[in-house]
Amino acid sequence: MKQIFIEAKESLLKKKIFALLILVQATVFFFLLSVLFLHFNNVDTKTKSFYAQYEGKNIYQLSDELFNEKEQEYLSKDESLANLKNFYNTLNKSSDFKYLNTTTQPIGIVNFKGNKTFWEGYEDGSFPPHEIDGKKYEFVKSLQINKQVIDSFDLKLREGDMFQKDDYIYNNNKSIPVILGSDYQSIYKIGDEVEIDYMMKSLKGRVIGILEPNSVLPVRENIEFYLDKHIILPSFSIEQAPINKDDSTFQKRHYLQLINGQIFTEKGSLQVRKLIDEISQSTNFYDLIIIGANDTGIDIMFSMLKQNINLLIMLTVLLFCFCVVTVFFSFIMKWNINIQKYAIHLISGATVYNILSYMFWEILIIMSISVIAVVISITFIGFMPITYYFMIILIGLAITLFSILPLYIKLKKLNISNILKKKV
């Protein structure tokens, strides 16, 4: 075996251009295969974690009907704040469904350290900086979420802590905890404090966590809303009564944001409408509509995921077949060059197995170098699961075996006397 390995190595060194071409081709194949695996693993992980939570569920959007003069008229009523609070609290505590509040209300930050890409509306023309009491606020992308959102979806932190139960209750004497999207990791750090303008209300914020890259949540009609450039605040309840007219206005507008959430449930449309009607009657708030279940969007999402997975599998199979065929034809060319040499080996006492082993080791050496080079390079991109290493080794062996099989058939049919007479 050692002698066969040495001869195979010497043969490759003699035919350097031939060996190099196959090596480059195999390396490109394994690199493309690794990229496909990363993408497949990403799609599969999302399907099993984030998207799996949607299976069999419907999402209904609640939207208030208070606009312009109608809103002003409603908010001017003394009982409006109490009704809004009761309506939200009942939704939030319901055991019949999960109430998700995801509000994309931009917030102002004093002396903001980030660039303009974090500004609200940057893609369409950003909000201009705004001055309040002599302080310059830059309005940035923000998302306010309630506890059910955290409980329902698998948000991962790069560092720091997630919101706790007490963080969803407003306290004048405490800073508001904030969690940052991953793009903020080089701008702010855990423990940093920021001055916030939230709906014309000055708040103190403290950074408690930073999300993993590509974190997503369902936000209204957008099932896959990326959070990388967002500042996340808890959708807090305010238990204290307003201390003045401005505070009363703030609380009313805040609760109007909170009631425009989503119902996440297995129940059908009629059941959900009946439940919301009962809550409206018990809390005396009727100015809202229920936008039908977003089951079509969910079905389309699952269909697209399945198509992506099927496409990745098809591409992998095509790449595998292409690599096997090209390696085979490369060795057929070498076969035609060395055919008399193989015949002499057979006359001298070598067996078909010896010749086959000789070619097998040539291919295996090339595949091994390619696999090692790709594995080392792909490690710099990120951590790979153990299944990746098993997969790439098994595919390397499979290519070697499938490439050698036609050569084995040719060896079995070899007519030595004709070759030596140069008739083949």
BAFI-146371 format. One record per residue: x, y, z of N, C-alpha, C in turn. Coordinates in steps of 0.05 Angstrom, whole numbers, plus 5000, padded with zeros to 4 digits. Atoms other than C-alpha are relative to their C-alpha. Example, Ala and Ser with C-alpha at 12.3 -4.5 7.8 and 13.67 -1.06 7.14 Angstrom:
<rs>
501849765000524649105156501850245000/498449764999527349795143498550225014/
</rs>
This chain:
<rs>
501749765000500050005000501750255000/498249764998505750485018501350054973/498849975026509050344950498150124980/502149895018502550484913499650305004/500349724993501751134950502350174990/497649855009508851354934500050034970/500149995029507951184860497950204991/502149815007501451564857500950295004/499049734995504752174888502050084979/498049935020510552144840498750054973/501449975025505752074781498850284998/501249744999502152704802502150224997/497949805002508653084809501250024972/499050005028510752874739498150154981/502149885017504153114709498950245016/500849784982503853774748497750164990/502249845012499354154700497449855002/502450174999494453574697498949995029/500850014972494353514773498950265010/500849734991493754264783497250074990/502649955011487754314737497849865015/502050154984483953774774499850115028/500049894972486054074841498450265001/501549745000483354764822497049954996/502850065005476954464795498649895026/501150124976475854044858499750205023/500149794979477454634904497650194995/502349835006472455074868497349865006/502450164994467254514873499450005030/500450034971468254414948499450275012/500649734989468155164960497150084994/502849955007461555244922498149835017/501650184984458854644959499850115029/500149894972460754975026498250245002/501849775000457255615007497149924999/502750115002451055224987499149885027/500750124974451354855054499450225020/500649784982451755505092497350124995/502749895007445655775055497849805008/502050214994441955115063499649985030/500150014971443655095137498550245012/501449764992441155805145497049984995/502850045006434555655110498749795018/501150224983433655005149499750095029/500149904973435155345215497650195004/502349824999430055895201497449844999/502550165003424855375180499449865027/500550154975425754985245499750185024/500349824976426155585292498050224995/501849775003423156235268497549944985/502450045016418456015213498249785011/501650224990416255375248497850105019/502049894981412555815299497550104986/502349915015407856045243498249774992/501550225012405655355223497349955014/502750044988398155265234498950245013/500949754986397455985259499050204980/500949775015393856595234500850265014/499349744989395757325244497950204991/502049805005390357855250501050275009/499049734993392058595250497750175011/501949814988388359085296500850284991/499449725009387859805271497850185010/502049814991384360385305499050174977/501249845021379760825265499950305008/499949724990381661475300502050164983/498349835018384361975249499250295002/500449715002385162725249498050105021/501949884982379063075279498749795019/501250214984376062415303501849925023/498050074979382462255341500150225021/499949774982382662955372497549995018/502550014985375362885393500049785021/500050234982376362205424502050055024/498049964979382762395462499250235019/500849784982379363015491498149905022/501850104980374562575530501549905025/498750064975376262465603500549695003/499950294996374861715601501849854979/498650135022379061575538502549855009/497550134991385561415573499449745015/500850244985382260925621499149784982/501050205019378760575564502249884983/497750105015385160525523501749815016/498450174982388960245582498749735005/501550254995383559735598500049824975/500150155025383059525525502749864995/497450125005390559425518500749795021/499450194979391359075585498549744997/501650255005385758585568501149854977/498750135023388858435500502549865009/497350094992395658345532499949765018/500250224980393257865586498249774990/501950205009388457455543501349724998/499050285003389256695547498949874975/501350115024385156595483501850034975/498249955022390756855438502450145010/497649844993397557185438499750274987/500149735011397457935430502850104996/497349915007403658185394499950304994/499849725007405358925396502750064989/497549925013410759145347499550274987/500549735009410759895337502650124989/497649885012415760235290500150305004/499949714994415460915324502950095002/497249914998422061275311500550165026/499349864975425661575371502350204994/497849815002430262175378502249935020/497750054982437262085407501750255000/498249774998441462655434502949924995/497150065007448662675406500349714990/499950275011447462055366502749944987/497350075009453961685351500149864973/500050155025451861295290499850184975/500249845025451661505217497150024990/502749955010445661695174498449754992/501550255008443960975154498249905022/501750084978440860895223497650195003/502249804998436261495213497449884990/502650085010428861375205499550134973/500649905027426961435132502550064983/497549945015434261455109499849924971/500350105028432461055046498250184983/501949845015426961545027500250305006/499849724991429362205057499650025030/500150024971430962225131498550235013/501149794983427462605186502250205007/497849824992431463245199500450005030/499649984971434663325268498050205012/502149844987429863635318501150105027/499149884975431364105376497750015021/501849984978427864045443501550105024/498649884977429864495501503050044995/497349955006436264665465501749764994/498550255006438263935453499349904972/500450105028439163655383499549705000/500750285002435662995372500049914970/500150125027436762555311498249765002/502050214999430962095296501049754986/498950265010433061365287497849794999/501950225003429660715269499749865028/500650124974426360405330497649814998/502350194998421659835348499349965029/501050054972417459765411498549745000/501250275000415459055429499049935029/500950094974411458735485501249735007/498850244990413258125526499349754983/500950245016409257635482501849974975/498350025024413757805423502649855008/497550134990419957605463499549705006/500650284993416456975488499449834976/501050165024413856765419502249954980/498050025021420056875376502849995012/497450084990427056625384502150224995/497949795003431057275390502549925015/497550074987438357155405501750255005/498349774994443057645439502949934995/497150035003450257735419501450045027/499049964973451558005488497950155016/501849864983447858285548497649845008/502450134989440858135575497650084984/502549955013433858085547498250165020/501849864982428058505575498949805021/501250154978425358265642497150105004/502949944996418058275666499650295009/500349734989419058925705500650224980/499349805021421859275643497650104984/502449925016414859295613498150185016/501549814984412359745669501650265003/498649754999414260475665500450105029/499349894974417760785725501550264996/498749745004419461525728502950015010/497449984986425561385772502049804987/498250195013428660855726500550064971/499449975028432060865659498549794984/501350205017428560525601502149824988/498050185012432459895581499649994970/500150025029434159865507501849784990/498450215013436759305463500650104972/499149895026440659485400500349784979/499550185022440859155332503049964997/497250085001447458825314501950214988/498349795013449959415271500950215020/499349804980450459825335502449905017/498150124982455759365366502650165002/497649844999461559825347499550295007/500749724995457760465365499450045030/500649994971454960335435500749745013/499450254985456659835489498049975023/501850054978452859515546500550195023/499749814978451560015601499950294992/500249725010451660635557497250115005/502549864996446261145572499550194977/500849825022442461535519497650165008/502449844996437562105521498149964976/501950085021431261925483497650195000/502549875003425462315455498149804988/502050195009419561845450497350135000/502649875003413262175423499850265017/499849744987415462855451500249975031/499650054972416962535519503049945004/497150054995424162575545500349765019/499550244984426661905572503049955001/497250094997433261635597500149704992/499750285008435360985563502749895008/497550144992440560475583500349744983/499550235018443559955535500449755018/499750244985442559255564500749764983/499450235017443658805504500450084971/499649975029445758745431499349744986/501050245014442358265383502049874982/498550155020445457735339499450124972/500549905028446257945265497649854988/502250115015440257835220497749905017/502350064983435257805277497550114986/502549915014428057845250497649955018/502550034986421057925277497750064980/502349925017414057965245499150275009/500949734994412158705243497850084981/502349945016405158845217500049834975/500250175024404858625144502749884992/497450105007412358485142500749765018/499650244983413257765166503049975007/497150034995420957815162501250285001/499149734996422858495191502849995014/497250014989430458575202500550225020/499749824977432658905266502950115003/497149944997440159025252500550305006/499549714997439459795250497950135018/502249904983433859865302500850015029/499949994971433660075374497449895011/502450144991428859615411499350105028/501049924974424659885469497749825009/502450154991419659515513497550164996/502649865001412359685501498950015028/500649994971411459915572497250105006/502649904989404960005611500750225020/499649784981404160645652497849985021/502050044979400760515718499350265014/500549754987401361225745498050174984/501949815012395861735732501650234989/498549775012397962325688500350225021/499549784980401162895728499250274989/500949755012399063435679498949954973/501350035026395763565612501949874979/498050105019402163425572500449705004/499650284994403162765608497549834992/502550145008395862575596500049964969/499950025029396662715521502049794991/498050215007403062295519498949725005/501050274994399761705554497949914980/502150085019393761715508501249924973/498850065026398061735445501749745002/498550244996402561195474498249754999/501850245000396760725486498649964974/501050045028393960865417501949834983/498050165014400460575392499849705008/499950274989399859965437497649834990/502350175008392859755414500049934970/499850075029394959725340501949774996/498350245001397959035348498949784983/500850245016396958335321499149785018/501150244987392957735343501449764987/498550245010397157095337498649765011/501750214989392656485342499449784979/500950225018390255825312497050044993/502949965004383056085315499450134973/500949895025379056275254499050285003/500849715001376556965234497650055017/502549954985369556905265500549985030/499450034971372356665332501550245010/498449774991377357235335498350255001/501849765000372157765317498149995025/501850024976367557495372501650075025/498349944977373257525423500650305003/499449724999375158235404497550175006/502549864994367858455406499449995030/500550024971367258195477501950185016/498049824986373658565498499150294996/500949725005370959205465497750085018/502349944983364459155503500850035029/499249994972367859025570501750245007/498249774995372759605561499050264989/501349765012368160095524501850134979/498449895022372960175465499249854975/501150135024369960045396501250104974/499049875024373860475347502449854988/497850155013377959935313498849804980/500850215019377659435256502049775002/498250245000380558735249500549944970/499250075027384458615185500449704999/500150295002383557895162502649855003/497650174995388357315174502050024978/497849995020395057365139500949714994/499250285005394856615124501249964972/498950025028396256725049502950075000/497249934998402757075065501749795013/498650224986404756515112500349764981/499950225019403055985060502150054978/498049935021407156355007502849985011/497450014987412956415056501049715002/499250284998413055655069500549884973/499650105028412355514994502750094989/497449895009418355964979502349865014/497950144985422455625034500549724988/499750275011421054935005501350014972/498849975026422755174935503050065002/497249944996429355464961501649755007/498650244992431154804994500349814976/499950185024429354404931502150104980/498049895019433554884888502849955010/497350054989439554814935500849714996/499450295004439054054932500749944971/499550045028438654074856502750114991/497449895007444654534850502349835011/498050174988448654084897500449744983/499950245016446953464855501450064973/498849935026448853824790503050055003/497149964995455454054819501549745004/498750264995456953354843500449854974/499850155026455453044775502150134982/498049865017459553574739502849935009/497450064990465453444785500949724993/499450285006465052694776500749964971/499650035029464552744700502750124991/497549875009470353234693502549865011/497750164990474952834739500349754984/499950255016473152204700501350054973/498949945026474652524633503050085001/497249934996481152814660501749755002/498450244997483452124680499849824975/500150145026481051834614502250104982/497849895016485852314580502749895010/497550104989491352084627500249704993/500050285008489251364613501149964972/499250035028490251454539503050064997/497249945001497151744553501749775012/498450204985499351194602499149724995/501250275003495550594573502149784996/497950205004501850234550501549945026/498750034975505050354617498449815018/501650184984499150014651500149724990/499850275012499549424603502649875008/497450124992506949324619499949925029/500250074972505349334693498549745003/501550244998500148794682501649764991/498250225010505048364642502149935021/497850044980510248454697499049885026/501050134976505648144748498050165017/501949844986501348724772497249914995/502850085003493948594782498350244993/501949785005487949004761499650175025/500349874975487149164834502250205006/497649834996494249454837499750264983/500349765018492949914777497850185010/502349854990486250114805500750165025/499149874975489250274873501850244994/498249795008494550684839498550254991/501649775010489351124803498250115023/501749914978484851134865501550195018/498449834982490451434907500650274987/499549755014491951954854497650195004/502449834997484752204856499650085029/500549944971484252144932501950215011/498149804991490552554943499150284991/500949745010487753114899497550095016/502449934985480953084934500650085029/499249944972484253095003501150285002/498849735000488353704987497950224997/502249815005482154054960498350045025/501749994976477953875021501350155022/498649874978483254095070500250304996/499849715007484354765034497450145004/502749874997476854915032499250015029/500850014972475654705104501450225016/498449794986481255165129499050274993/500949735009478755755087497250065010/502849964992471355655105499850055030/500049954971473155655179500250295007/499849714995474856395174497450144995/502749885005467756535149498349985025/501650044976464556245211500149715009/500150274988463255645255498349824983/501550205016461055025216499149775018/500950234985456854465246501649754993/498550245004459953775252499049854975/501150135024455253525197501450094974/498649895024458953975147502549844994/497550145003465553615159499549714990/500750275009462352925152499150004971/501149985027458753145089502250044979/497949935020464853435053501949774997/498250235002469152825070498649774984/501550215014463752335046499750064970/500349935028462652724982502749984985/497450045012470152734969500649714993/499650295004470351974977498149904977/502050095021464051894933501050084972/498949915026467252314877502349824991/497850175006473451884881499149734990/501050265007469551234877498550004973/501649985025464751454822501950064976/498149945022470651724781501649764992/498350235005474551074787498449774988/501750235009468650614770500349954969/499750055029468850724693502949904993/497350095006476450634695500449715007/499950284992475549974731498849834977/501350155022470849744675501949984976/498150005022476049944622502449825006/497750184993481549574660499249714996/500950285002477348934662499949924970/500350065028476348984586502750034985/497549945013483649144571501249764986/498750215017486848734515503050074998/497249924998494248754532501649964974/498550055025496848434468499550214979/500749805020493148934424501450275007/498849754992495849514465503050004993/497150025005503049274459500650014970/499749995029502049204384499150274989/500949735007499349924385497550004982/502650015015492549714358497850125015/502149874984488850054414500850295005/
</rs>
